[in-house]
């Protein structure tokens, strides 16, 4: 509808400075976070990145049709 087209794309609040220094800090913080591998099912650790992307693509396409 017209309302959706009128809405501006989401932008982060201006109170959060995302300058290069802040971006680096976020990257370093994220790199330091180790997600537990326990939550990953066995099949997920045996699938390649390309295979996984293919699965995701097909899932998204199936939802759209």
N, CA, C and O atoms as a printed pandas DataFrame, in Angstrom:
     atom_number atom_name residue_name chain_id  residue_number  x_coord  y_coord  z_coord
0              1         N          UNK        A               1    0.809   -1.202    0.000
1              2        CA          UNK        A               1    0.000    0.000    0.000
2              3         C          UNK        A               1    0.845    1.256    0.000
3              4         O          UNK        A               1    2.074    1.202   -0.054
4              5         N          UNK        A               2    0.160    2.390    0.062
5              6        CA          UNK        A               2    0.859    3.664    0.004
6              7         C          UNK        A               2    1.653    3.925    1.282
7              8         O          UNK        A               2    2.719    4.539    1.233
8              9         N          UNK        A               3    1.143    3.463    2.425
9             10        CA          UNK        A               3    1.804    3.706    3.712
10            11         C          UNK        A               3    3.197    3.066    3.742
11            12         O          UNK        A               3    4.147    3.664    4.246
12            13         N          UNK        A               4    3.312    1.858    3.204
13            14        CA          UNK        A               4    4.599    1.172    3.211
14            15         C          UNK        A               4    5.625    1.920    2.370
15            16         O          UNK        A               4    6.792    2.019    2.749
16            17         N          UNK        A               5    5.192    2.443    1.234
17            18        CA          UNK        A               5    6.100    3.160    0.341
18            19         C          UNK        A               5    6.553    4.481    0.964
19            20         O          UNK        A               5    7.655    4.956    0.689
20            21         N          UNK        A               6    5.707    5.067    1.799
21            22        CA          UNK        A               6    6.013    6.361    2.398
22            23         C          UNK        A               6    7.007    6.235    3.545
23            24         O          UNK        A               6    7.701    7.196    3.874
24            25         N          UNK        A               7    7.079    5.052    4.156
25            26        CA          UNK        A               7    7.993    4.857    5.290
26            27         C          UNK        A               7    9.445    4.930    4.840
27            28         O          UNK        A               7    9.826    4.335    3.832
28            29         N          UNK        A               8   10.240    5.658    5.592
29            30        CA          UNK        A               8   11.664    5.765    5.283
30            31         C          UNK        A               8   12.372    4.489    5.724
31            32         O          UNK        A               8   11.922    3.828    6.661
32            33         N          UNK        A               9   13.472    4.133    5.064
33            34        CA          UNK        A               9   14.236    2.962    5.511
34            35         C          UNK        A               9   14.737    3.186    6.929
35            36         O          UNK        A               9   15.000    4.319    7.333
36            37         N          UNK        A              10   14.868    2.095    7.686
37            38        CA          UNK        A              10   15.293    2.202    9.078
38            39         C          UNK        A              10   16.720    2.701    9.163
39            40         O          UNK        A              10   17.594    2.240    8.429
40            41         N          UNK        A              11   16.951    3.639   10.054
41            42        CA          UNK        A              11   18.309    4.103   10.333
42            43         C          UNK        A              11   18.544    3.997   11.828
43            44         O          UNK        A              11   17.626    4.225   12.616
44            45         N          UNK        A              12   19.764    3.654   12.231
45            46        CA          UNK        A              12   20.035    3.530   13.663
46            47         C          UNK        A              12   19.899    4.873   14.352
47            48         O          UNK        A              12   20.119    5.911   13.729
48            49         N          UNK        A              13   19.540    4.872   15.626
49            50        CA          UNK        A              13   19.404    6.149   16.339
50            51         C          UNK        A              13   20.720    6.922   16.331
51            52         O          UNK        A              13   21.797    6.332   16.424
52            53         N          UNK        A              14   20.625    8.231   16.221
53            54        CA          UNK        A              14   21.829    9.051   16.092
54            55         C          UNK        A              14   22.656    9.065   17.366
55            56         O          UNK        A              14   23.797    9.528   17.356
56            57         N          UNK        A              15   22.094    8.559   18.473
57            58        CA          UNK        A              15   22.823    8.535   19.735
58            59         C          UNK        A              15   23.927    7.470   19.733
59            60         O          UNK        A              15   24.785    7.466   20.615
60            61         N          UNK        A              16   23.907    6.567   18.740
61            62        CA          UNK        A              16   24.938    5.539   18.652
62            63         C          UNK        A              16   25.928    5.926   17.558
63            64         O          UNK        A              16   25.617    5.803   16.374
64            65         N          UNK        A              17   27.126    6.397   17.942
65            66        CA          UNK        A              17   28.092    6.795   16.915
66            67         C          UNK        A              17   28.705    5.568   16.249
67            68         O          UNK        A              17   29.322    4.742   16.922
68            69         N          UNK        A              18   28.543    5.442   14.940
69            70        CA          UNK        A              18   29.118    4.305   14.226
70            71         C          UNK        A              18   30.273    4.774   13.351
71            72         O          UNK        A              18   30.286    4.545   12.141
72            73         N          UNK        A              19   31.247    5.438   13.985
73            74        CA          UNK        A              19   32.437    5.834   13.246
74            75         C          UNK        A              19   33.374    4.634   13.144
75            76         O          UNK        A              19   33.099    3.579   13.715
76            77         N          UNK        A              20   34.466    4.793   12.427
77            78        CA          UNK        A              20   35.377    3.683   12.172
78            79         C          UNK        A              20   35.888    3.048   13.464
79            80         O          UNK        A              20   36.024    1.828   13.557
80            81         N          UNK        A              21   36.167    3.884   14.449
81            82        CA          UNK        A              21   36.688    3.384   15.716
82            83         C          UNK        A              21   35.661    2.490   16.403
83            84         O          UNK        A              21   36.000    1.430   16.929
84            85         N          UNK        A              22   34.412    2.924   16.393
85            86        CA          UNK        A              22   33.332    2.164   17.020
86            87         C          UNK        A              22   33.118    0.839   16.280
87            88         O          UNK        A              22   32.917   -0.201   16.906
88            89         N          UNK        A              23   33.161    0.885   14.960
89            90        CA          UNK        A              23   32.994   -0.325   14.148
90            91         C          UNK        A              23   34.092   -1.334   14.486
91            92         O          UNK        A              23   33.819   -2.526   14.627
92            93         N          UNK        A              24   35.330   -0.858   14.616
93            94        CA          UNK        A              24   36.444   -1.740   14.971
94            95         C          UNK        A              24   36.229   -2.370   16.338
95            96         O          UNK        A              24   36.491   -3.557   16.535
96            97         N          UNK        A              25   35.751   -1.567   17.280
97            98        CA          UNK        A              25   35.490   -2.072   18.628
98            99         C          UNK        A              25   34.453   -3.189   18.575
99           100         O          UNK        A              25   34.616   -4.234   19.206
100          101         N          UNK        A              26   33.390   -2.958   17.817
101          102        CA          UNK        A              26   32.334   -3.966   17.678
102          103         C          UNK        A              26   32.906   -5.242   17.056
103          104         O          UNK        A              26   32.623   -6.346   17.519
104          105         N          UNK        A              27   33.719   -5.078   15.998
105          106        CA          UNK        A              27   34.325   -6.244   15.337
106          107         C          UNK        A              27   35.193   -7.039   16.299
107          108         O          UNK        A              27   35.124   -8.267   16.346
108          109         N          UNK        A              28   36.021   -6.317   17.076
109          110        CA          UNK        A              28   36.902   -6.997   18.028
110          111         C          UNK        A              28   36.092   -7.716   19.096
111          112         O          UNK        A              28   36.422   -8.831   19.498
112          113         N          UNK        A              29   35.026   -7.063   19.550
113          114        CA          UNK        A              29   34.173   -7.670   20.572
114          115         C          UNK        A              29   33.521   -8.938   20.034
115          116         O          UNK        A              29   33.514   -9.971   20.703
116          117         N          UNK        A              30   32.970   -8.855   18.819
117          118        CA          UNK        A              30   32.314  -10.000   18.204
118          119         C          UNK        A              30   33.311  -11.139   17.978
119          120         O          UNK        A              30   32.976  -12.308   18.171
120          121         N          UNK        A              31   34.529  -10.799   17.573
121          122        CA          UNK        A              31   35.555  -11.809   17.315
122          123         C          UNK        A              31   35.927  -12.539   18.603
123          124         O          UNK        A              31   36.307  -13.709   18.577
124          125         N          UNK        A              32   35.814  -11.835   19.727
125          126        CA          UNK        A              32   36.151  -12.434   21.007
126          127         C          UNK        A              32   35.055  -13.322   21.570
127          128         O          UNK        A              32   35.286  -14.091   22.503
128          129         N          UNK        A              33   33.867  -13.215   21.002
129          130        CA          UNK        A              33   32.738  -14.011   21.491
130          131         C          UNK        A              33   32.769  -15.371   20.802
131          132         O          UNK        A              33   32.664  -15.464   19.579
132          133         N          UNK        A              34   32.911  -16.408   21.593
133          134        CA          UNK        A              34   32.910  -17.763   21.037
134          135         C          UNK        A              34   31.557  -18.393   21.319
135          136         O          UNK        A              34   31.198  -18.632   22.472
136          137         N          UNK        A              35   30.820  -18.656   20.267
137          138        CA          UNK        A              35   29.517  -19.299   20.443
138          139         C          UNK        A              35   29.725  -20.771   20.767
139          140         O          UNK        A              35   30.601  -21.413   20.188
140          141         N          UNK        A              36   28.927  -21.316   21.688
141          142        CA          UNK        A              36   29.096  -22.728   22.039
142          143         C          UNK        A              36   28.759  -23.637   20.857
143          144         O          UNK        A              36   27.730  -23.464   20.203
144          145         N          UNK        A              37   29.626  -24.597   20.592
145          146        CA          UNK        A              37   29.386  -25.511   19.473
146          147         C          UNK        A              37   28.339  -26.557   19.831
147          148         O          UNK        A              37   27.866  -27.284   18.958
148          149         N          UNK        A              38   27.977  -26.637   21.092
149          150        CA          UNK        A              38   26.977  -27.615   21.532
150          151         C          UNK        A              38   25.635  -27.381   20.843
151          152         O          UNK        A              38   24.887  -28.323   20.585
152          153         N          UNK        A              39   25.337  -26.106   20.547
153          154        CA          UNK        A              39   24.056  -25.786   19.952
154          155         C          UNK        A              39   23.973  -26.115   18.468
155          156         O          UNK        A              39   22.905  -26.007   17.866
156          157         N          UNK        A              40   25.103  -26.517   17.871
157          158        CA          UNK        A              40   25.122  -26.802   16.438
158          159         C          UNK        A              40   24.853  -28.288   16.211
159          160         O          UNK        A              40   25.598  -29.134   16.706
160          161         N          UNK        A              41   23.786  -28.614   15.460
161          162        CA          UNK        A              41   23.516  -30.028   15.181
162          163         C          UNK        A              41   24.633  -30.647   14.343
163          164         O          UNK        A              41   25.326  -29.947   13.606
164          165         N          UNK        A              42   24.802  -31.965   14.463
165          166        CA          UNK        A              42   25.889  -32.668   13.784
166          167         C          UNK        A              42   25.895  -32.400   12.277
167          168         O          UNK        A              42   26.951  -32.186   11.683
168          169         N          UNK        A              43   24.698  -32.414   11.660
169          170        CA          UNK        A              43   24.638  -32.227   10.202
170          171         C          UNK        A              43   25.149  -30.841    9.796
171          172         O          UNK        A              43   25.695  -30.672    8.705
172          173         N          UNK        A              44   24.969  -29.856   10.672
173          174        CA          UNK        A              44   25.371  -28.491   10.328
174          175         C          UNK        A              44   26.887  -28.347   10.279
175          176         O          UNK        A              44   27.410  -27.559    9.490
176          177         N          UNK        A              45   27.593  -29.100   11.112
177          178        CA          UNK        A              45   29.045  -28.998   11.112
178          179         C          UNK        A              45   29.665  -29.802    9.972
179          180         O          UNK        A              45   30.857  -29.670    9.696
180          181         N          UNK        A              46   28.865  -30.631    9.314
181          182        CA          UNK        A              46   29.379  -31.454    8.221
182          183         C          UNK        A              46   29.021  -30.895    6.842
183          184         O          UNK        A              46   29.350  -31.490    5.816
184          185         N          UNK        A              47   28.349  -29.753    6.831
185          186        CA          UNK        A              47   27.912  -29.164    5.558
186          187         C          UNK        A              47   28.828  -27.990    5.222
187          188         O          UNK        A              47   29.200  -27.219    6.107
188          189         N          UNK        A              48   29.188  -27.852    3.958
189          190        CA          UNK        A              48   30.080  -26.760    3.559
190          191         C          UNK        A              48   29.319  -25.439    3.503
191          192         O          UNK        A              48   28.088  -25.420    3.472
192          193         N          UNK        A              49   30.062  -24.342    3.490
193          194        CA          UNK        A              49   29.450  -23.009    3.436
194          195         C          UNK        A              49   28.614  -22.854    2.166
195          196         O          UNK        A              49   27.511  -22.309    2.215
196          197         N          UNK        A              50   29.129  -23.328    1.033
197          198        CA          UNK        A              50   28.401  -23.210   -0.236
198          199         C          UNK        A              50   27.115  -24.026   -0.221
199          200         O          UNK        A              50   26.078  -23.577   -0.709
200          201         N          UNK        A              51   27.193  -25.234    0.348
201          202        CA          UNK        A              51   25.988  -26.063    0.446
202          203         C          UNK        A              51   24.947  -25.377    1.322
203          204         O          UNK        A              51   23.755  -25.375    1.014
204          205         N          UNK        A              52   25.422  -24.798    2.414
205          206        CA          UNK        A              52   24.517  -24.128    3.346
206          207         C          UNK        A              52   23.842  -22.939    2.662
207          208         O          UNK        A              52   22.635  -22.748    2.816
208          209         N          UNK        A              53   24.600  -22.139    1.911
209          210        CA          UNK        A              53   24.034  -20.995    1.191
210          211         C          UNK        A              53   22.968  -21.475    0.203
211          212         O          UNK        A              53   21.935  -20.829    0.032
212          213         N          UNK        A              54   23.228  -22.606   -0.438
213          214        CA          UNK        A              54   22.282  -23.170   -1.396
214          215         C          UNK        A              54   20.976  -23.543   -0.698
215          216         O          UNK        A              54   19.889  -23.271   -1.208
216          217         N          UNK        A              55   21.094  -24.162    0.460
217          218        CA          UNK        A              55   19.911  -24.550    1.236
218          219         C          UNK        A              55   19.107  -23.313    1.619
219          220         O          UNK        A              55   17.883  -23.297    1.492
220          221         N          UNK        A              56   19.800  -22.282    2.086
221          222        CA          UNK        A              56   19.134  -21.043    2.491
222          223         C          UNK        A              56   18.422  -20.409    1.299
223          224         O          UNK        A              56   17.271  -19.986    1.413
224          225         N          UNK        A              57   19.109  -20.343    0.149
225          226        CA          UNK        A              57   18.518  -19.764   -1.054
226          227         C          UNK        A              57   17.236  -20.494   -1.446
227          228         O          UNK        A              57   16.215  -19.869   -1.731
228          229         N          UNK        A              58   17.303  -21.831   -1.457
229          230        CA          UNK        A              58   16.131  -22.620   -1.847
230          231         C          UNK        A              58   14.984  -22.426   -0.869
231          232         O          UNK        A              58   13.823  -22.367   -1.274
232          233         N          UNK        A              59   15.303  -22.326    0.419
233          234        CA          UNK        A              59   14.274  -22.120    1.431
234          235         C          UNK        A              59   13.585  -20.779    1.221
235          236         O          UNK        A              59   12.360  -20.679    1.284
236          237         N          UNK        A              60   14.391  -19.746    0.971
237          238        CA          UNK        A              60   13.828  -18.403    0.743
238          239         C          UNK        A              60   12.954  -18.389   -0.507
239          240         O          UNK        A              60   11.872  -17.802   -0.502
240          241         N          UNK        A              61   13.421  -19.033   -1.578
241          242        CA          UNK        A              61   12.652  -19.072   -2.834
242          243         C          UNK        A              61   11.344  -19.831   -2.633
243          244         O          UNK        A              61   10.309  -19.441   -3.174
244          245         N          UNK        A              62   11.386  -20.907   -1.863
245          246        CA          UNK        A              62   10.187  -21.699   -1.611
246          247         C          UNK        A              62    9.149  -20.881   -0.849
247          248         O          UNK        A              62    7.949  -21.017   -1.085
248          249         N          UNK        A              63    9.617  -20.028    0.068
249          250        CA          UNK        A              63    8.688  -19.197    0.843
250          251         C          UNK        A              63    8.043  -18.129   -0.016
251          252         O          UNK        A              63    6.889  -17.762    0.202
252          253         N          UNK        A              64    8.790  -17.625   -0.998
253          254        CA          UNK        A              64    8.279  -16.543   -1.837
254          255         C          UNK        A              64    7.224  -17.047   -2.824
255          256         O          UNK        A              64    6.292  -16.319   -3.164
256          257         N          UNK        A              65    7.371  -18.284   -3.281
257          258        CA          UNK        A              65    6.439  -18.781   -4.290
258          259         C          UNK        A              65    5.119  -19.209   -3.685
259          260         O          UNK        A              65    4.224  -19.653   -4.405
